[in-house]
């Protein structure tokens, strides 16, 4: 039997009616968690040059760092969505934090061996926890208030995600690229320094203490979130009783096109971030050591943070799709300028892309789940799974970098921004005729 559901389901079916004090407390907790997600994801940008040296990897292979981390969004998004459905938002947040702590602890045996495969396994576990946190957290913030301010609200919390991303390169440069690290020397002397001064195990040892500290912080956060009473939304388990006739979210155009947009955007943002250190140390671009270059990575992520704070205010007055299209067009122009130039012009052009990245993910997310009603949870799972683009596109960019050089590899994110601009200006429009169908 085939059932065609009505499209006029109340979109705010699970939104929370809160007083200002409770809403503010909930937002503070969520911004704290998003901060940790941003910090851990961007720490990979500093981990990449370190592992590249330790294990003598080419660009395509070292980009498996990003692949291992962000493939978790494809692997764990749908199970995390199911976990939200069964246990609720808060317990899923706690589970995600405990899993992240375990993943961080796994860096210790990986560094002791040392083994690139074990590092990738540790990253996958860590990222599985991040996925659970993002799936539950993004949905929770989206419904924690009026639908009309969902994009603004999610941009505000994601700004603290960007704050974590901004601090991670600086802190990671100090901790992961310490004075004894092989990645602190200039590219011209890197091999000789590695051969004379440090063996692989000694280099990997620098990673143990930082990740032990991270694991302890995550464990404390997990205990706090488990204990703290977050404002409850409508029990998402009730969705199963409401949407039995409307389980096919894949039939909704603006959701599917939004998933493609998130796939490409995440790949572009993470691909650029992952290549920044190697790009800046290049003789024709910044001509500096990896440790010095790591400080400039903070500018890239800091621009995203500033843009999200500003964007959160602008989105209360400007249509989200329009602002998304303008930002994507700006990012495309800057990437093109970096490809077409050299020296500090190329370096600063690619760093400033972060400002235009700012509102893209939260705006793509809220546009994608707009007016889904009881399908909001399933739509959120689809959109978070699409973040696997952050695993795939950097590897593709790595292949291009090995074949054509890091400079020209930025063609890959340029093409991604072109699509995001299309989605913002046109593809995000909600069709009034879509008819999601499912066979029972």
C-alpha positions, 0 to 999 in steps of 0.5 A, a space after each residue: 500500500 502506498 500512502 502520500 502524506 500531507 505536507 502541511 504537518 506542523 513544522 514546529 511539532 517538537 519545539 520547546 516552549 521555554 522561559 528565557 532563563 532556561 533557554 539561555 542555560 541550555 544554549 550555554 551548555 550546547 555552545 560548550 559542547 560545540 566548542 569541543 567539537 570544533 577544537 578536536 576536528 581542527 586539531 587534525 590540521 596540526 596532526 596532519 603535518 606531524 604524521 606526514 613526517 613521522 610515517 613519511 606519507 605523500 599527500 593522498 595518504 596523509 589525507 586519510 587522517 581527514 578520511 578516518 575522522 569524517 567518514 564517521 559521519 556516514 558510518 555513525 549518523 544514522 545509528 546516532 539518529 536512532 539513538 536519539 529516537 530511542 534514548 533522547 537528546 541528552 543521553 545521546 550527548 552523554 554517550 557521544 562525549 564518553 565515546 570521544 574520551 575513549 577515542 582520545 585515550 586510544 592515541 596513547 597506544 597508537 603513539 607507543 607502537 607507533 602505528 598509522 593504522 592505530 592512529 586512524 582507528 583512534 580518530 574513527 572512534 573519537 569522530 564517532 562520538 563527535 558525530 553523535 554529539 553533532 546529530 543530537 546537538 544540531 537538532 536540539 538547538 534547531 528546535 530550542 525556540 521559534 522556527 524563524 530564528 533557527 538559522 540564527 540560533 544554530 549559527 550562534 552556537 556554531 560560532 563557538 564551534 569556530 572558536 574551538 577551531 580557532 584556538 586548536 591550531 595555536 594550542 596544537 602548534 604548541 603541544 603537537 609541534 613542540 620543540 622536539 617535533 620533526 614538523 617544526 623544522 623547515 621543509 628543506 632540512 626536514 628529512 635530515 633532521 628526522 634521520 639524525 635527531 629523532 626516530 619514529 617512536 620519539 616523534 610520536 611520543 609528543 602526541 601522548 600527553 596532549 591527547 591524555 589531557 583531552 580525554 580527561 576533559 571530555 570525561 569530565 564534560 560527559 559526567 557534567 552533561 549526564 548530571 545536568 538537567 537540560 530542558 526537555 523537548 517533546 519525546 522524539 520516540 513519539 515521532 515513530 507514532 506520527 510518521 509511520 506514513 511518511 518515512 521517505 525523506 529522500 523524496 524532498 528536493 530541498 533536503 536532498 539538494 541540501 545534503 549535496 551542499 553539505 557534502 561539498 561544503 564540508 569537503 571544501 572547508 576541511 580540505 583547505 584547512 588540512 592543506 594550509 600548513 603544507 601550502 603556507 610552508 611552500 617556498 612560493 607561498 609563505 616560505 616558513 616552518 610548519 610551526 610558524 605556519 600553524 599559527 596562520 591556520 588560526 586566522 582561517 578558523 578565526 574568520 569563520 568564528 567572527 563570520 558566524 557571530 556577525 552572520 547570526 545577527 544578519 540572518 535575523 534580517 536577511 533571507 538565509 538562502 541569499 546570505 548563503 549564496 553571497 558567502 559561497 560566491 565570495 569564497 569561490 572568488 578568493 579561492 580563484 585568486 589564490 590559485 591565480 597568484 603566489 606569495 602573500 596574496 595567495 596565502 591571505 586569499 586562502 586564509 580569508 576564505 574562512 570568513 565566507 565559510 562561516 555561516 555555510 554549515 548551520 545555514 545549509 543545515 537549517 535550510 535542509 530541514 526546513 518545514 520537514 515536520 515529523 521528518 525533521 529527525 530523519 532529515 537531520 540524520 541525512 544531512 549529518 551523514 552528508 558531512 562525509 564529504 569532509 572525508 572524501 574531498 580532501 583525499 581527492 584534493 590530495 590526489 590532485 596535489 600529488 599530480 599537479 601540486 598543492 597550489 592547483 589542488 584548490 580547484 577541488 574546493 572551488 568547484 564545491 563553492 560553485 554548487 553551494 552558491 547555486 543552492 543558496 540562490 535557488 536550490 534551497 527553495 521549498 517546493 510546495 508540490 513535493 510528495 514524499 511517498 513510501 510503500 508500506 
